[in-house]
Amino acid sequence: MTRENARSLQDLIDSVPDLINYFRNETLSPHVVNRAGISPVPLEFTNWRDEQRAWRESVLLLDLSHHMPETFINGPDAVSLLSSLGINSFENFEPLRAKQYLCCGHDGRVIGECLMEHHADGSFELISGMHVQNWVQYNAEVGKYDVELVRDHPTAQNPAGRKNFRFQLEGPSAELVLTDASETAIPDIAFFRLGYCKVAGCDVLLLRHGVAGHKGVELSGPTADGPKVRDALLAAGEKYGLKRGGHKALFSALGEVGWVGYPTPAIYSDPRLAEYRKWLPADSWEAQTQFGGSFRSANIEDYYVTPWDLGLQRLLKFDHDFIGREALQELAARDDHRKKVTLVWDKEDVLKLFASTLEPGTPYKYPDLPKSSYGWQHNDEIRNLSGDPVGVSVFTGYTVNESKFLSVAFVHPDYATPGTEVLHVWGEPDGRSHLPSVEKHRQTTIRATVAPTPYATSVRALKNADLVKRAP
């Protein structure tokens, strides 16, 4: 069996002598974060610096209509299906609510996560997170659940066109723009709640989902209504200094907010998932994982993460039966979980990266701006000052709002205290791979200081206020 005629992910795994080496050298990311040109949204509308500033100082309009997969689920067994897979509780999850939905394998390690909306008619919508959506579809089929499940793939893989548009308003003036654009009163909805309004004569679903520390909102509706709604938002936002955001600004926001999108799905090694790997096609997103970064291991399980790594253990509820429950109960009793932190790169060490491009010889790995991480998934080794491995960084980028390079990392709890100094290993171990994003370079270390995540104080304030509201 060769890679070319592999029919399933399992066939692909069986056809390559070294899966990790294959992912490091032979794949091309299916996600727009590493594939410019496969989405109608440009990299920049103006320039990414002004677009970054807009979510902090005025208002930014993002078009999320093209890069995120969606799955629509309806039927009498919908809750049973989703509850059997998710670590989340479904108690009191009523219509017009949303949640971050997370699924783990039998070993308690993460398969994927996504946004879940519970609509007024009782149906569910999963947004973003191809890995978890594939997992849900597989289990719906093999478990013979009485559900209707409709997939809506990203524009690049969807010749029929998308079902819905999805826009996001972010920044301190987001609420003002929405109020001016709406022809009806804006409902007072809390974080991760849904409501409705009318814009340009179109019915629009609202999701209160502020990632930048303000009353941000996502707007969605039928694709045909998208241009009218967008134009109305642009007109309303003109007096507030609204900027349109391209992909450079969108994906660089991860450094400020600390969200980890698309961790390596924990599906490649567990014998209990062999049938799932046979179900997944050889051209699935799971088969196109694209490892980059300084961290290397011969064991693919070292690339997996747990809910604690992602800082999402608060989602874990043992009030229902679900895949991975027993393993997660054992993990919950441990006190050595890695912690998610922000790493602030040392200014002088950042300057040496750029200085090397102006000197003879092989430079260090160039840190693209504003998003510098170049794998899908990206994994950089984090060491203590003695050179011992203490964690992994999964995102690096620059934010003009903080004038800093930031990494999002998982580190051993002994090194998670703000102010702790660590070393971020930057660049490939041998200074090269076959990935198109990797030029010949030298590996080096960057001094970095541990800080909280989210890093932006406005985001932390919003997150903490929401946790207080949800406390019993």
Beta strands, then each sheet from edge to edge (+ up, - down):
strand 1: 60-63
strand 2: 70-74
strand 3: 97-104
strand 4: 110-118
strand 5: 124-127
strand 6: 148-152
strand 7: 164-170
strand 8: 194-199
strand 9: 202-208
strand 10: 217-222
strand 11: 243-245
strand 12: 339-345
strand 13: 380-383
strand 14: 389-399
strand 15: 404-411
strand 16: 421-426
strand 17: 444-451
sheet 1: 8+ 9- 10+ 7- 1+ 11+
sheet 2: 3+ 4- 5+ 2- 6+
sheet 3: 12+ 15- 14+ 13- 16+ 17- 12+
end
